[in-house]
Amino acid sequence: MVTEELLNDGPEVVVFDSLFKGHRAAADRRAKFVEGELMNPGLLPRTLKENSVQAIIHLAAHSLVTASVETPRNITTTTWWAD
């Protein structure tokens, strides 16, 4: 897992997840965990600033291929803040 490897290498890690199709136990307990939606207008920017985030690894995805095929434009909701 990416989080585990990063934590083993030394940096602090913040996991930001809505838990929409996941569960808290899947995230390494050594990482700081923030439950929230990417589209929350204040939570993501505040989380990035409060934790002095220097890099982002975005791993969110639909676990079912059919969901991505049926609504491929959903990616826009996870990239709007990158501009």
C-alpha positions, -999 to 999 in steps of 0.1 A, spaced: 0 0 0 12 35 -8 4 50 26 23 22 44 53 26 22 54 63 27 50 60 65 78 34 66 100 58 47 95 86 73 72 114 61 40 123 78 10 112 58 -26 126 57 -53 104 43 -83 124 30 -113 101 22 -151 104 21 -154 67 30 -182 66 4 -171 32 -9 -145 24 17 -139 20 54 -116 36 80 -98 3 88 -83 3 53 -61 33 61 -29 28 81 -35 39 117 -2 58 117 -15 83 92 -36 113 101 -71 106 88 -96 133 76 -130 122 65 -144 146 39 -156 152 4 -133 167 -22 -160 190 -32 -163 205 3 -153 241 -5 -133 246 27 -123 213 41 -97 202 15 -79 235 13 -79 238 51 -66 203 55 -38 210 30 -28 242 47 -31 229 83 -9 200 75 17 218 53 11 193 26 39 193 0 27 166 -23 -6 148 -32 -10 113 -44 -46 109 -56 -57 72 -55 -95 76 -56 -113 55 -81 -145 36 -87 -139 1 -77 -163 -11 -104 -152 -6 -140 -188 -2 -151 -193 29 -130 -163 46 -147 -175 35 -181 -211 46 -176 -201 81 -161 -166 89 -173 -170 126 -166 -170 120 -129 -133 127 -130 -140 164 -131 -151 164 -95 -117 152 -83 -96 175 -105 -113 209 -101 -89 220 -73 -58 211 -92 -60 241 -116 
